[in-house]
Every structure is written in C-alpha cells, then in structure tokens.
C-alpha cells in the first residue's frame, strides 16, 4: 500500500515514516528543500520536494496513494509570527486536505495535538470531550492548531475520510532539532537546569505516537479524534526519571511560578537584543540567543495538563509503553549524537 506523508523530516513525522516502512508501506514524503533531512537519511522513501502551499504538486504526488498522513506543522514558542503559524498550520492543512479530496484518498490521518483540548481542572483528567474555548488557549501555536483541527473536521463533514489524532508531549530518539520536551532533556544532561517550575503534563514515547497514527488509519472512525498519550506526571517526577536513567544528580530546587514568568520576559528581551546586536556579538553568539522559556511557555506549563488515552486504547487498540524506557532511549541517543557529554 502506498501512502503520502507530510512532516516526515520532523520528530513525530520521522517516527511515523519509520513505523510505516517497518509495516511494509511504500512511503511518499513531502519535504521543503531547505528542511533538515536527517530523519529520512538512508530510508527507502520517495521524496518530493515542496511545501504545504503547493496544492498542485501534492495532488500529483498523491496519485496512486491510498492514505495520507498530514503531520507537518510549525511547533514553536519563539521565532515565528502569527501569520507564519496560520499559513503553515491552518492554510497548510486546508491545502493538504483539498489535494487529498481531489486525489480521491481513501483515508487521511490528521495530526492535531492535546494543545487544542481544554485543560482539565486541577485534580481531573481531560479527554476528547473536554470543552475548549478559543479565547482561553495560550499562544499562537495552540490557537493555530485549534483552527487547523476545525478545518479537518470541516472536511470530514464534506465527505473526506479524516481521522484526527491528538498526541501529547513525545520523547525518544532522533529528535534532531530538539522539540520543547527534547530541550528539557538536553539542558538537564548539560547541567543547565538547576531548578524547575512545578507543572503537570502527559508524556509519551514517540514510537507509540507513530504506532497510534497507523492504528487510527486502520481502525479510527471518520471525524473522531483520539488522544495519543502516555503517562501523566509532574515535571519533578519527569526530572527524577531523567536522573535515574542518566546517572546524573536530581534537580531538587523549585522556582515559584511568578519568578519563572518574570525571568521569561527578561529572557525574551535578551533574545531580541541579541538579534539586534548579533553582528557585534557573532563571535560569542554563533547561533544566536534563544530564550529557554517564553511567557507563553511558562503559562502553558502552569496548566494542569493531564489527559486520558482510554478512548484510543479501547477503539484503536493503542497501547503506550513506559515513559522511563523512552527517556532512557532519548538520553542514550542525545549522548551518542553529540547533544550532551558521554556518560
């Protein structure tokens, strides 16, 4: 069976491509010419160079494909404007689904996020039915993904067989351009996380997320969404597990939320100043200065982000593995690839 994948050069998309290949699929992968191709290096994929604005190119590339996995998205808390989020995440989704409808695709899996789901009240766990209010969503990423999922639901109503998956925060190997969760791991392994802010989150093995995508294509109900999560845990527990699998000292100092929020504004200001004075500071800041955490990221961290994947387990047969094992894999991968000192 032949499938078309967007976002294959990304962390989740790369895992999806690997999982599809392991299960005998013929993969056509769309990627920007300027993308980092390390995710796809050595893999037997049919590479199509283009972006989400090229409807004609995607329509042509989808010919002969049975399924489409639309994983591509801008996921960041710094360095992008609202217009860029909208163009990639919202309009890009509309373009992919338009091409899929024109090409007569039999099944589309759209990669949304738990970011679009309403956070539960403290002490509770959210699921696919938890109400979301657009005005309560923090940051351009969340708001653009919320609108993009609305586009996917619109096309499902119009007859395109779209199934939606909502992954939580993935960890694992091959995070070449470290994601938000990956940056936490890298910072910790390099001794750059002396303290933490209390937060609650759901972590998942990226390989489980990839497996969930295939299960959604095989068993998902059109128009429905499925949370692909793993384990609910505090950031302190997450860091303690990192200590166990890495052999490094645990992080024991907690920073109050308001202190972290105040520092995030200073950190963003430093990043903006570094951009202005980069020609002067180039010998010191070879790659520029990027804030460790933006105000939006700190506000999101304060939310009680616990989620329930039982619907995906019941309907799809989704079965997430241990996050500790995924973190062990991630730590070994970052060390082996020069992101952190050897053990």
C-alpha positions, 0 to 999 in steps of 0.5 A, a space after each residue: 500500500 502506498 501512502 503520502 506523508 507530510 512532516 516526515 523530516 520532523 520528530 513525530 513525522 520521522 517516527 511515523 515514516 519509520 513505523 510505516 516502512 517497518 509495516 511494509 508501506 511504500 512511503 511518499 514524503 513531502 519535504 521543503 528543500 531547505 528542511 533538515 533531512 536527517 530523519 529520512 537519511 538512508 530510508 527507502 522513501 520517495 521524496 518530493 520536494 515542496 511545501 504545504 502551499 503547493 496544492 498542485 504538486 501534492 495532488 500529483 504526488 498523491 496519485 496512486 496513494 491510498 492514505 495520507 498522513 498530514 503531520 507537518 506543522 510549525 511547533 514553536 514558542 519563539 521565532 515565528 509570527 502569527 501569520 507564519 503559524 496560520 499559513 503553515 498550520 491552518 492554510 497548510 492543512 486546508 491545502 493538504 486536505 483539498 489535494 487529498 479530496 481531489 486525489 480521491 484518498 481513501 483515508 487521511 490521518 490528521 495530526 492535531 495535538 492535546 494543545 487544542 483540548 481544554 485543560 482539565 481542572 486541577 485534580 481531573 483528567 481531560 479527554 476528547 470531550 473536554 470543552 475548549 474555548 478559543 479565547 482561553 488557549 495560550 499562544 499562537 501555536 495552540 490557537 493555530 492548531 485549534 483552527 487547523 483541527 476545525 478545518 479537518 473536521 470541516 472536511 470530514 463533514 464534506 465527505 473526506 475520510 479524516 481521522 484526527 489524532 491528538 498526541 501529547 508531549 513525545 520523547 525518544 530518539 532522533 529528535 534532531 532539532 530538539 522539540 520543547 520536551 527534547 530541550 528539557 532533556 538536553 539542558 538537564 544532561 548539560 547541567 543547565 537546569 538547576 531548578 524547575 517550575 512545578 507543572 503537570 503534563 502527559 508524556 509519551 514515547 514517540 514510537 507509540 505516537 507513530 504506532 497510534 497514527 497507523 492504528 487510527 488509519 486502520 481502525 479510527 472512525 471518520 471525524 473522531 479524534 483520539 488522544 495519543 498519550 502516555 503517562 501523566 506526571 509532574 515535571 519533578 517526577 519527569 526530572 527524577 526519571 531523567 536522573 535515574 536513567 542518566 546517572 546524573 544528580 536530581 534537580 531538587 530546587 523549585 522556582 515559584 511560578 511568578 519568578 519563572 514568568 518574570 525571568 521569561 520576559 527578561 529572557 525574551 528581551 535578551 533574545 531580541 537584543 541579541 538579534 539586534 546586536 548579533 553582528 557585534 556579538 557573532 563571535 560569542 553568539 554563533 547561533 544566536 540567543 534563544 530564550 529557554 522559556 517564553 511567557 507563553 511557555 511558562 503559562 502553558 506549563 502552569 496548566 494542569 495538563 493531564 489527559 486520558 488515552 482510554 478512548 484510543 486504547 479501547 477503539 484503536 487498540 493503542 497501547 503506550 509503553 513506559 515513559 522511563 524506557 523512552 527517556 532512557 532511549 532519548 538520553 542514550 541517543 542525545 549522548 551518542 549524537 553529540 547533544 550532551 557529554 558521554 556518560 
